[in-house]
């Protein structure tokens, strides 16, 4: 029984020619070629994004370690009234990893005012290539009680 297309006003038969039932081999090959080009590019982009995420995570943890060290120095100044100068190093455990830090305090031109450079790395010998470096300034309490 013929079917009538109401929009076009045409009559079609229910038997569809075999040529219109699937894709040709050329169409399938072109589709596979497009996928073969696009998929590796997508994987490379995804890999770069993951590397960037890992770097930002490491950098954030290193910033926290440096900020913790500067907070410790502030606590020392509050408790003892004096600051340690020279080079000090240590380790801190954060986010399940060991972080290595080095800090050096030097007095500035302003009496009682110290500059601290804190270097943080995820490797024990990584002082030359730190993940993060923080510079902080602290004032030593005066002995006469003035601040």
Beta strands, then each sheet from edge to edge (+ up, - down):
strand 1: 3-5
strand 2: 10-12
strand 3: 86-94
strand 4: 97-107
strand 5: 113-121
strand 6: 132-139
sheet 1: 1+ 2-
sheet 2: 3+ 4- 5+ 6-
end
